[in-house]
Amino acid sequence: MKIKVCLSVDGQEVKEDVVEIDDDKLAELSEEEVAAAAEAVVRRWADRKLSIAWEVVQPE
């Protein structure tokens, strides 16, 4: 199974990627389990690709 992932920031697409799950691993799963596996793969993709930095800025 191929999953197209599109990352948008403020309504603008900034990254597109394709992740895959081996079809053999999905063969025996129910529809709900396949959806959960896809979500887990996309979440792992996001964990690897995304980072957010922030700091508190005091007014001068």
C-alpha positions in Angstrom: 0.0 0.0 0.0 1.3 3.4 -0.9 0.3 6.4 1.2 0.7 9.9 -0.2 1.5 12.4 2.6 1.0 16.1 2.1 2.3 18.6 4.7 0.7 22.0 4.7 1.6 25.1 6.8 -0.9 27.9 7.0 -2.8 26.4 4.1 0.2 26.1 1.8 1.6 22.7 0.9 5.3 22.6 1.8 6.2 18.9 1.5 4.8 15.9 -0.3 6.1 12.3 0.1 5.0 8.7 -0.4 5.4 6.1 2.3 4.7 2.4 1.8 3.5 -0.6 3.8 4.2 -4.0 2.5 0.9 -5.5 1.2 1.8 -8.9 2.7 1.7 -7.3 6.2 -1.8 -6.0 5.5 -3.3 -9.1 4.0 -4.8 -10.6 7.2 -5.9 -7.3 8.8 -9.4 -5.9 9.1 -10.3 -2.6 7.5 -9.9 -0.9 10.9 -6.5 -2.4 11.5 -5.3 -1.3 8.1 -6.4 2.2 8.9 -4.6 2.1 12.2 -1.4 0.8 10.5 -1.6 3.6 7.9 -2.0 6.2 10.7 1.0 4.7 12.6 3.2 4.9 9.4 2.2 8.5 8.8 2.8 9.5 12.4 6.3 7.9 12.3 6.9 9.9 9.0 5.9 13.1 10.8 8.1 12.3 13.8 11.1 11.9 11.6 10.5 14.9 9.3 9.0 17.6 11.5 10.5 19.7 14.2 9.2 23.0 15.7 11.4 25.5 17.6 10.0 28.2 19.7 11.1 30.7 22.4 9.5 33.2 24.6 10.2 36.8 23.5 9.8 39.5 26.0 8.7 42.9 24.8 11.4 45.5 25.2 
